[in-house]
Amino acid sequence: MVEKITGKYKNKGIDMSNFLKENKDYIQEAFELKNNIHLMLGKALFELFKNLEYYVIEKYNLENINDMINNQELIYSENKCKNWFYNNEDIKGHQKEEVFGTFFKIDENFLLHLDAATHHFHIGICKYQIVENKIIITNETIDSKIPKLTKREWSKLKWYSIDCGNFIQYNNCYKNLDDEKCNLKQNIDLILSMFNL
């Protein structure tokens, strides 16, 4: 059914504009797909974060410190992942989400951060300090040895990151996360190599 609606179907002779008119049996499925698309895409983004967390913990043995971050708006959740896909649309009544992700403690000065911005996925670093057992991200300048890192000064977060591309649209890393050629893993490796990890 999805292949027929999206036009990615073996029989390219089918006119998609007339498909539902001629195949009324698929109308209910089309509405179910439409009504659940953000939930389905949100689960894919949520799983992407989980898989990348697993990669960082297993390969580098870094501590995930999401529960210690002072500003919990910066931490991903299933609901934020679902709502992130509304950023590409103008639908009244739907909360858009941006600038959220997951954090890892690299050392006593730096955090690794994986982030869903407005449309793009970013991987980068930020400086922090601990105040009353909470991690507060600071706005300190970083002397970066990684030429790909760009300074970002967003309203919720000031940090340095690599823009990994538009993930609100389909990107092969959603299906090729286990592939070592995945640019997300390569960028994580690049950044952590700066810390001799």
MIDOSE-1310 file (N, C-alpha, C; in nm, 2 decimals, decimal comma, always signed):
residues 197
mvek	+0,08/-0,12/+0,00/+0,00/+0,00/+0,00/+0,09/+0,13/+0,00; +0,19/+0,14/+0,09/+0,27/+0,25/+0,10/+0,34/+0,28/-0,03; +0,39/+0,17/-0,09/+0,46/+0,18/-0,22/+0,37/+0,24/-0,33; +0,25/+0,20/-0,32/+0,15/+0,25/-0,42/+0,13/+0,40/-0,40
itgk	+0,11/+0,44/-0,28/+0,08/+0,58/-0,25/+0,20/+0,67/-0,27; +0,32/+0,63/-0,24/+0,44/+0,71/-0,26/+0,49/+0,71/-0,40; +0,44/+0,62/-0,48/+0,48/+0,61/-0,62/+0,60/+0,52/-0,63; +0,65/+0,46/-0,52/+0,77/+0,37/-0,53/+0,71/+0,23/-0,54
yknk	+0,66/+0,20/-0,65/+0,59/+0,08/-0,68/+0,63/+0,02/-0,81; +0,64/-0,11/-0,82/+0,70/-0,17/-0,94/+0,63/-0,13/-1,06; +0,50/-0,12/-1,06/+0,42/-0,08/-1,17/+0,41/+0,07/-1,18; +0,50/+0,13/-1,24/+0,51/+0,28/-1,25/+0,40/+0,34/-1,34
gidm	+0,32/+0,25/-1,41/+0,21/+0,29/-1,49/+0,09/+0,34/-1,42; +0,09/+0,32/-1,29/-0,03/+0,37/-1,21/-0,02/+0,52/-1,19; -0,13/+0,59/-1,21/-0,14/+0,73/-1,19/-0,17/+0,75/-1,04; -0,08/+0,80/-0,96/-0,10/+0,81/-0,81/-0,21/+0,91/-0,78
snfl	-0,23/+1,01/-0,86/-0,34/+1,11/-0,83/-0,48/+1,04/-0,84; -0,49/+0,93/-0,91/-0,62/+0,87/-0,92/-0,62/+0,74/-0,85; -0,51/+0,70/-0,78/-0,51/+0,57/-0,72/-0,62/+0,55/-0,61; -0,64/+0,64/-0,52/-0,74/+0,62/-0,41/-0,88/+0,63/-0,47
kenk	-0,90/+0,71/-0,57/-1,03/+0,71/-0,64/-1,06/+0,57/-0,70; -0,97/+0,51/-0,75/-0,99/+0,38/-0,82/-0,98/+0,26/-0,72; -0,92/+0,28/-0,60/-0,89/+0,18/-0,51/-0,94/+0,22/-0,37; -1,07/+0,23/-0,36/-1,14/+0,28/-0,23/-1,10/+0,19/-0,11
dyiq	-1,06/+0,07/-0,13/-1,03/-0,02/-0,02/-0,91/+0,03/+0,06; -0,82/+0,12/-0,01/-0,70/+0,17/+0,06/-0,73/+0,30/+0,13; -0,84/+0,36/+0,12/-0,87/+0,49/+0,18/-0,85/+0,49/+0,33; -0,91/+0,39/+0,40/-0,89/+0,38/+0,54/-0,74/+0,37/+0,58
eafe	-0,67/+0,28/+0,51/-0,52/+0,27/+0,53/-0,45/+0,40/+0,51; -0,49/+0,47/+0,41/-0,42/+0,60/+0,38/-0,44/+0,70/+0,50; -0,57/+0,70/+0,55/-0,59/+0,79/+0,67/-0,52/+0,74/+0,79; -0,51/+0,61/+0,81/-0,43/+0,56/+0,93/-0,29/+0,60/+0,92
lknn	-0,23/+0,59/+0,80/-0,09/+0,62/+0,77/-0,08/+0,77/+0,80; -0,16/+0,86/+0,75/-0,16/+1,00/+0,77/-0,17/+1,04/+0,91; -0,26/+0,97/+0,99/-0,28/+1,01/+1,13/-0,17/+0,96/+1,22; -0,09/+0,86/+1,17/+0,01/+0,80/+1,26/+0,16/+0,83/+1,21
ihlm	+0,17/+0,91/+1,11/+0,30/+0,92/+1,05/+0,40/+0,99/+1,14; +0,36/+1,09/+1,22/+0,45/+1,16/+1,31/+0,49/+1,06/+1,43; +0,40/+0,98/+1,47/+0,43/+0,88/+1,58/+0,53/+0,78/+1,52; +0,51/+0,73/+1,40/+0,60/+0,63/+1,34/+0,74/+0,69/+1,32
lgka	+0,75/+0,82/+1,27/+0,88/+0,88/+1,24/+0,94/+0,92/+1,38; +0,86/+0,96/+1,47/+0,92/+0,99/+1,61/+0,98/+0,87/+1,67; +0,92/+0,75/+1,65/+0,98/+0,63/+1,71/+1,11/+0,60/+1,64; +1,12/+0,63/+1,51/+1,25/+0,60/+1,44/+1,36/+0,70/+1,49
lfel	+1,32/+0,83/+1,52/+1,42/+0,92/+1,57/+1,46/+0,88/+1,71; +1,36/+0,84/+1,79/+1,39/+0,79/+1,93/+1,48/+0,68/+1,93; +1,46/+0,58/+1,84/+1,55/+0,46/+1,83/+1,69/+0,50/+1,78; +1,69/+0,61/+1,69/+1,82/+0,66/+1,65/+1,90/+0,71/+1,77
fknl	+1,84/+0,78/+1,86/+1,91/+0,83/+1,98/+1,96/+0,71/+2,06; +1,87/+0,62/+2,08/+1,90/+0,50/+2,17/+2,02/+0,42/+2,11; +2,01/+0,40/+1,98/+2,12/+0,33/+1,91/+2,26/+0,40/+1,92; +2,25/+0,53/+1,91/+2,38/+0,61/+1,92/+2,43/+0,61/+2,06
eyyv	+2,34/+0,62/+2,16/+2,38/+0,61/+2,30/+2,45/+0,48/+2,32; +2,39/+0,37/+2,27/+2,45/+0,24/+2,29/+2,59/+0,24/+2,23; +2,60/+0,29/+2,11/+2,73/+0,30/+2,04/+2,84/+0,37/+2,12; +2,80/+0,49/+2,18/+2,90/+0,57/+2,25/+2,93/+0,50/+2,38
ieky	+2,84/+0,44/+2,45/+2,86/+0,37/+2,58/+2,95/+0,24/+2,55; +2,91/+0,17/+2,45/+2,99/+0,04/+2,43/+3,13/+0,06/+2,38; +3,14/+0,16/+2,28/+3,27/+0,18/+2,22/+3,37/+0,26/+2,30; +3,31/+0,36/+2,37/+3,40/+0,46/+2,44/+3,38/+0,46/+2,60
nlen	+3,28/+0,38/+2,64/+3,26/+0,37/+2,79/+3,24/+0,51/+2,85; +3,17/+0,59/+2,78/+3,13/+0,73/+2,84/+3,00/+0,72/+2,91; +3,00/+0,80/+3,02/+2,88/+0,80/+3,10/+2,77/+0,90/+3,04; +2,65/+0,84/+3,03/+2,54/+0,93/+2,98/+2,49/+1,00/+3,10
indm	+2,48/+1,14/+3,09/+2,45/+1,22/+3,21/+2,32/+1,30/+3,19; +2,23/+1,25/+3,11/+2,11/+1,32/+3,08/+2,03/+1,36/+3,21; +2,03/+1,27/+3,31/+1,95/+1,30/+3,43/+2,02/+1,41/+3,52; +2,14/+1,44/+3,49/+2,21/+1,55/+3,56/+2,21/+1,69/+3,50
innq	+2,16/+1,69/+3,37/+2,16/+1,82/+3,30/+2,06/+1,91/+3,37; +2,10/+2,03/+3,40/+2,01/+2,13/+3,46/+1,89/+2,17/+3,38; +1,91/+2,19/+3,25/+1,79/+2,22/+3,17/+1,74/+2,10/+3,10; +1,64/+2,04/+3,15/+1,58/+1,91/+3,10/+1,51/+1,93/+2,96
eliy	+1,49/+2,06/+2,92/+1,43/+2,08/+2,79/+1,53/+2,03/+2,68; +1,66/+2,02/+2,71/+1,76/+1,98/+2,62/+1,76/+1,82/+2,60; +1,69/+1,75/+2,68/+1,70/+1,60/+2,68/+1,58/+1,55/+2,59; +1,61/+1,45/+2,51/+1,52/+1,39/+2,42/+1,42/+1,30/+2,49
senk	+1,30/+1,29/+2,43/+1,20/+1,20/+2,48/+1,12/+1,15/+2,36; +1,03/+1,05/+2,38/+0,95/+1,00/+2,27/+0,86/+1,11/+2,22; +0,80/+1,18/+2,31/+0,71/+1,29/+2,27/+0,78/+1,40/+2,19; +0,90/+1,44/+2,23/+0,98/+1,54/+2,16/+1,02/+1,49/+2,02
cknw	+1,06/+1,36/+2,01/+1,09/+1,30/+1,88/+0,98/+1,30/+1,79; +0,86/+1,27/+1,84/+0,74/+1,27/+1,75/+0,71/+1,41/+1,71; +0,71/+1,51/+1,80/+0,67/+1,65/+1,76/+0,78/+1,71/+1,68; +0,90/+1,66/+1,68/+1,01/+1,72/+1,59/+0,97/+1,72/+1,45
fynn	+0,89/+1,62/+1,40/+0,86/+1,61/+1,26/+0,75/+1,71/+1,22; +0,69/+1,78/+1,32/+0,60/+1,89/+1,28/+0,68/+2,02/+1,24; +0,81/+2,02/+1,27/+0,89/+2,14/+1,23/+0,89/+2,16/+1,09; +0,86/+2,06/+1,01/+0,86/+2,07/+0,86/+0,72/+2,11/+0,81
edik	+0,62/+2,13/+0,90/+0,49/+2,16/+0,86/+0,43/+2,28/+0,94; +0,32/+2,33/+0,89/+0,25/+2,44/+0,96/+0,11/+2,39/+0,99; +0,10/+2,32/+1,10/-0,02/+2,26/+1,14/-0,06/+2,32/+1,28; -0,17/+2,39/+1,29/-0,21/+2,46/+1,41/-0,23/+2,35/+1,52
ghqk	-0,20/+2,38/+1,64/-0,23/+2,30/+1,75/-0,12/+2,19/+1,78; -0,01/+2,19/+1,70/+0,09/+2,09/+1,73/+0,22/+2,16/+1,77; +0,27/+2,11/+1,89/+0,39/+2,17/+1,94/+0,51/+2,13/+1,86; +0,59/+2,22/+1,81/+0,71/+2,19/+1,74/+0,82/+2,18/+1,85
eevf	+0,92/+2,10/+1,82/+1,03/+2,07/+1,91/+1,16/+2,09/+1,84; +1,26/+2,15/+1,90/+1,39/+2,16/+1,85/+1,49/+2,17/+1,96; +1,62/+2,15/+1,92/+1,73/+2,15/+2,01/+1,71/+2,07/+2,14; +1,71/+1,94/+2,11/+1,71/+1,84/+2,22/+1,79/+1,72/+2,18
gtff	+1,84/+1,64/+2,28/+1,92/+1,53/+2,25/+1,97/+1,46/+2,37; +2,10/+1,41/+2,36/+2,16/+1,34/+2,47/+2,30/+1,38/+2,49; +2,35/+1,37/+2,62/+2,48/+1,42/+2,66/+2,56/+1,30/+2,72; +2,69/+1,31/+2,70/+2,79/+1,22/+2,76/+2,90/+1,30/+2,82
kide	+2,95/+1,26/+2,93/+3,06/+1,32/+3,00/+3,19/+1,27/+2,93; +3,27/+1,35/+2,87/+3,40/+1,32/+2,81/+3,51/+1,32/+2,91; +3,51/+1,44/+2,98/+3,61/+1,46/+3,09/+3,56/+1,56/+3,18; +3,65/+1,62/+3,26/+3,60/+1,72/+3,36/+3,57/+1,85/+3,30
nfll	+3,59/+1,87/+3,17/+3,56/+2,00/+3,11/+3,46/+1,99/+3,00; +3,45/+1,88/+2,93/+3,37/+1,87/+2,81/+3,26/+1,76/+2,81; +3,15/+1,79/+2,74/+3,05/+1,70/+2,71/+3,04/+1,67/+2,56; +3,00/+1,55/+2,53/+2,96/+1,52/+2,39/+2,81/+1,53/+2,39
hlda	+2,76/+1,60/+2,28/+2,62/+1,62/+2,27/+2,57/+1,58/+2,13; +2,47/+1,50/+2,12/+2,40/+1,46/+2,00/+2,26/+1,53/+2,00; +2,23/+1,60/+1,89/+2,12/+1,70/+1,90/+2,03/+1,70/+1,77; +1,90/+1,70/+1,79/+1,81/+1,73/+1,68/+1,78/+1,88/+1,69
athh	+1,83/+1,95/+1,59/+1,80/+2,10/+1,59/+1,67/+2,12/+1,52; +1,65/+2,22/+1,44/+1,52/+2,24/+1,38/+1,49/+2,14/+1,27; +1,58/+2,11/+1,18/+1,57/+2,01/+1,08/+1,69/+1,92/+1,07; +1,80/+1,96/+1,12/+1,93/+1,89/+1,10/+1,97/+1,82/+1,23
fhig	+2,05/+1,71/+1,22/+2,10/+1,64/+1,33/+2,25/+1,69/+1,35; +2,29/+1,72/+1,47/+2,42/+1,77/+1,50/+2,49/+1,69/+1,60; +2,62/+1,68/+1,59/+2,71/+1,61/+1,69/+2,82/+1,71/+1,73; +2,84/+1,73/+1,86/+2,94/+1,83/+1,90/+2,98/+1,82/+2,04
icky	+3,04/+1,93/+2,09/+3,09/+1,93/+2,22/+3,05/+2,07/+2,29; +3,05/+2,07/+2,42/+3,03/+2,19/+2,49/+3,10/+2,18/+2,63; +3,13/+2,29/+2,69/+3,19/+2,29/+2,82/+3,08/+2,30/+2,92; +3,12/+2,26/+3,04/+3,02/+2,25/+3,15/+3,08/+2,28/+3,28
qive	+3,00/+2,30/+3,38/+3,04/+2,31/+3,52/+2,93/+2,24/+3,60; +2,97/+2,19/+3,72/+2,87/+2,13/+3,81/+2,84/+2,22/+3,92; +2,71/+2,25/+3,94/+2,66/+2,34/+4,05/+2,55/+2,26/+4,12; +2,57/+2,24/+4,25/+2,47/+2,17/+4,33/+2,43/+2,03/+4,27
nkii	+2,52/+1,96/+4,22/+2,50/+1,82/+4,16/+2,43/+1,83/+4,03; +2,42/+1,94/+3,97/+2,36/+1,96/+3,84/+2,46/+2,01/+3,74; +2,45/+1,96/+3,61/+2,54/+2,00/+3,51/+2,48/+2,12/+3,44; +2,56/+2,23/+3,43/+2,52/+2,35/+3,36/+2,61/+2,37/+3,25
itne	+2,56/+2,38/+3,13/+2,64/+2,40/+3,01/+2,68/+2,55/+3,01; +2,81/+2,57/+2,99/+2,86/+2,71/+2,99/+2,88/+2,76/+2,85; +2,90/+2,89/+2,84/+2,91/+2,95/+2,71/+3,06/+2,98/+2,67; +3,15/+2,91/+2,73/+3,29/+2,93/+2,71/+3,33/+2,90/+2,57
tids	+3,42/+2,97/+2,52/+3,48/+2,95/+2,39/+3,57/+2,82/+2,39; +3,56/+2,74/+2,29/+3,64/+2,62/+2,28/+3,75/+2,64/+2,18; +3,87/+2,61/+2,21/+3,98/+2,61/+2,12/+3,98/+2,47/+2,05; +3,90/+2,47/+1,93/+3,88/+2,34/+1,87/+3,99/+2,30/+1,77
kipk	+4,03/+2,17/+1,78/+4,13/+2,12/+1,69/+4,06/+2,04/+1,57; +3,92/+2,05/+1,57/+3,85/+1,98/+1,47/+3,79/+2,09/+1,38; +3,84/+2,10/+1,26/+3,80/+2,20/+1,17/+3,65/+2,20/+1,13; +3,59/+2,08/+1,14/+3,45/+2,07/+1,10/+3,36/+2,13/+1,21
ltkr	+3,40/+2,15/+1,33/+3,32/+2,20/+1,43/+3,29/+2,35/+1,41; +3,16/+2,39/+1,42/+3,12/+2,52/+1,40/+3,05/+2,57/+1,53; +3,08/+2,70/+1,57/+3,02/+2,75/+1,69/+2,87/+2,78/+1,66; +2,79/+2,73/+1,75/+2,64/+2,75/+1,74/+2,60/+2,83/+1,86
ewsk	+2,52/+2,94/+1,84/+2,47/+3,02/+1,95/+2,32/+3,02/+1,93; +2,26/+2,91/+1,98/+2,11/+2,90/+1,97/+2,05/+2,95/+2,11; +1,93/+2,98/+2,11/+1,86/+3,03/+2,23/+1,87/+2,94/+2,35; +1,86/+2,81/+2,32/+1,87/+2,71/+2,43/+2,01/+2,66/+2,46
lkwy	+2,10/+2,67/+2,37/+2,23/+2,60/+2,38/+2,34/+2,68/+2,30; +2,45/+2,70/+2,36/+2,57/+2,75/+2,30/+2,67/+2,65/+2,30; +2,72/+2,60/+2,18/+2,81/+2,49/+2,17/+2,88/+2,49/+2,04; +2,96/+2,38/+2,01/+3,03/+2,36/+1,88/+2,99/+2,23/+1,83
sidc	+2,95/+2,23/+1,70/+2,90/+2,10/+1,64/+2,93/+2,08/+1,50; +2,91/+1,96/+1,45/+2,92/+1,92/+1,31/+2,78/+1,90/+1,27; +2,74/+1,97/+1,16/+2,60/+1,95/+1,10/+2,61/+1,83/+1,02; +2,53/+1,73/+1,06/+2,52/+1,60/+0,99/+2,42/+1,59/+0,89
gnfi	+2,35/+1,69/+0,86/+2,25/+1,69/+0,75/+2,11/+1,70/+0,80; +2,02/+1,72/+0,70/+1,88/+1,73/+0,72/+1,82/+1,59/+0,75; +1,78/+1,57/+0,88/+1,72/+1,44/+0,92/+1,57/+1,44/+0,93; +1,51/+1,56/+0,91/+1,37/+1,56/+0,91/+1,31/+1,50/+0,78
qynn	+1,40/+1,50/+0,68/+1,37/+1,43/+0,56/+1,45/+1,29/+0,56; +1,42/+1,20/+0,47/+1,48/+1,07/+0,48/+1,63/+1,08/+0,46; +1,70/+1,00/+0,54/+1,84/+1,00/+0,54/+1,88/+0,85/+0,56; +1,98/+0,81/+0,48/+2,02/+0,66/+0,49/+2,06/+0,62/+0,63
cykn	+2,10/+0,71/+0,71/+2,15/+0,67/+0,85/+2,03/+0,61/+0,93; +1,91/+0,64/+0,90/+1,80/+0,58/+0,97/+1,80/+0,43/+0,94; +1,83/+0,39/+0,82/+1,83/+0,24/+0,80/+1,97/+0,18/+0,80; +2,07/+0,26/+0,79/+2,21/+0,21/+0,79/+2,29/+0,24/+0,91
ldde	+2,23/+0,25/+1,03/+2,29/+0,29/+1,15/+2,40/+0,18/+1,19; +2,38/+0,06/+1,15/+2,47/-0,05/+1,19/+2,59/-0,05/+1,10; +2,59/+0,03/+0,99/+2,70/+0,03/+0,89/+2,80/+0,13/+0,95; +2,93/+0,08/+0,95/+3,04/+0,17/+1,00/+3,06/+0,29/+0,92
kcnl	+3,00/+0,30/+0,80/+3,01/+0,42/+0,71/+2,91/+0,52/+0,75; +2,82/+0,49/+0,85/+2,72/+0,59/+0,89/+2,79/+0,72/+0,94; +2,76/+0,83/+0,88/+2,83/+0,96/+0,91/+2,81/+1,00/+1,05; +2,70/+0,96/+1,12/+2,69/+0,99/+1,26/+2,80/+0,93/+1,34
kqni	+2,82/+0,80/+1,32/+2,92/+0,73/+1,40/+3,06/+0,79/+1,36; +3,08/+0,82/+1,23/+3,21/+0,87/+1,19/+3,24/+1,01/+1,26; +3,13/+1,09/+1,27/+3,15/+1,22/+1,34/+3,17/+1,21/+1,49; +3,10/+1,11/+1,55/+3,13/+1,08/+1,69/+3,27/+1,04/+1,71
dlil	+3,32/+0,95/+1,62/+3,46/+0,90/+1,63/+3,56/+1,02/+1,61; +3,53/+1,10/+1,51/+3,62/+1,22/+1,48/+3,63/+1,31/+1,61; +3,52/+1,34/+1,67/+3,52/+1,43/+1,78/+3,59/+1,37/+1,90; +3,56/+1,24/+1,93/+3,62/+1,18/+2,04/+3,77/+1,15/+2,02
smfn	+3,81/+1,14/+1,90/+3,96/+1,12/+1,87/+4,04/+1,24/+1,92; +3,97/+1,36/+1,92/+4,04/+1,48/+1,97/+4,08/+1,46/+2,12; +4,00/+1,38/+2,19/+4,03/+1,35/+2,33/+4,10/+1,22/+2,35; +4,16/+1,17/+2,25/+4,24/+1,05/+2,25/+4,16/+0,93/+2,31
l	+4,04/+0,92/+2,27/+3,95/+0,81/+2,31/+3,94/+0,71/+2,20
